Amino acid sequence: MATALHATPALMSKLPQHDPTSEAAELVSLVRRTIHGDASAFEQVIARYERRVISLAMKFLGESEDAQDAAQEVFLRAYKYIHRLDLEKPIEPWLMRMTVNVCRDIGRKRQQRRQTFLDTASSEPVASGKASNPYAELVEEQERRMLWKALQDLPEKERIAVILRDIEGMSTADVAVVLESSETTVRSQVSRARVRLRQTIDQMIGGRL
Amino acid sequence: MNCSCSEEKLALFVEDDLPVEEARRVDRHVEECDWCRNACERLRRSQAFFKARLGQSCGDSISPRALTEVRHAVLSQIENPPRFLGLPVRIPRLVWFGYRRNAILFASFAAVLVISIAVLTQLRPPTEAASAVAVFDGKDMLLRPEGYREWVFVGSSLGPHVAGGVGVSTTADKSFGNVYINRSAYREYSQTGKFPEGTMLVLELVSPGQVQVSGAQQSFGKDFVGLEVSVKDSTRFDGSWGFFDFTAEKGAARAQALPESSGCRSCHRQCAETDQVFTQFYPVLKATRA
């Protein structure tokens, strides 16, 4: 089995629309080999995007086994449907769309089981990187959890749109591609989400800002 | 623009999500409207707080073990696909997916294949089974068999043949007698040495012609002059066999079984080697029993 590529920050960033670099050409080659049944080629595809997919899944589902399950499902679906991929376009929006759909499905099932993000959250805390002040770290962790809860309370489409736009940092156009929607619709969803979050944040921190 | 400017629009404005022209209009308005300016400030702080708490990439906190588990789980399912009837599903998937990329090409190929099969099916000659079954009109009126020249040729004789049909004059003239047997009966006889029910033998009489070839007299078949048929059907005929003469009326479509008095049955019963068939004169049938 071929050695997997290490994910680097450069790879974690999204590829430009029409990237003529050898990196894009190599990716196309990997996809073609995958279509012809080369599992080692697909392993390299996974290596390029696994952090991005798992990271996005964690934003939708929290740091739980659900995010890992979601990532696994995303790549299995990617392998199954990779023959449908338009090689003229970047692969990342396609993977992101798949991740959104999988997380949406898992989220709905979780809701049916009446489990919330807080209930299924892993005991492993998110590293804040500020180990010098444990109290501040705890406060931030609490605020983070409350924000995640506020996100969960948003309507599904608004939640997904604002996560992709404001947390993932994708452009409105890219979000529209991922959600197979229009930019106008995405703006509408994002704006409503921001207003709701602003109200929640105001209540949460009581004008501390 | 008045202060009906919605907070939703301002939420887009603070993140540069408005179209350029609209952003300019809102910008000019915000400079003049206290409410909108304050709303923009609250939104900017809210967005900054939101991104500061949640904007850090969760990718940094993903353990290598989690990555390995996901990758291993995916690859193990890919490399050990489910099997159906002992065949890996991947094989037909790859073939199918290869064609799905060219759906029109695959559909055209499938259409050509179907049409070719349909055309070839129509063009192929009638099966032996369809024309080599004795068809009766009533108890003993046989319809003229078709396509017997495509059956198995079992032998030929040269000599006078006595037609047994009523009203047909016998002839002492020599004629070729070419004998054919239907294929199913031939197969059965060659395997078992017995003629099955439904055996049909056709005797086609051909007048001889004479020709000199390299100084030697040669005989050849010239004109079709007679057609006789025997059929084995124990349910219809005493003695199992019925004999029919289509010679009396040239091109007759049907003939009635010859009576006992015609002499055919007695000759066949007395002189034929095997089950009223002159196998001793048919080298092709003799060869199957060799």
Interface residues (C-beta under 8 A of the other chain):
Chain A: A4 M12 I35 H36 G37 A39 F42 E43 I46 A47 E50 R51 R52 I54 S55 M58 K59 E63 Q68 A71 Q72 F75 L76 Y79 H83 R84 V126 A127 S128 G129 E140 E143 R144 L147 W148 L151 R165 D166 I167 G169 T172 R187 S188 V190 S191 R192 R194 V195 L197 R198 I201 D202 I205 L209
Chain B: E7 E8 K9 A11 L12 E15 D17 L18 R42 L43 R45 S46 Q47 F49 F50 K51 R53 L54 G55 Q56 S57 C58 G59 D60 S61 I62 A66 L67 E69 V70 R71 A73 V74 L75 Q77 I78 E79 R90 L94 F97 G98 R100 R101
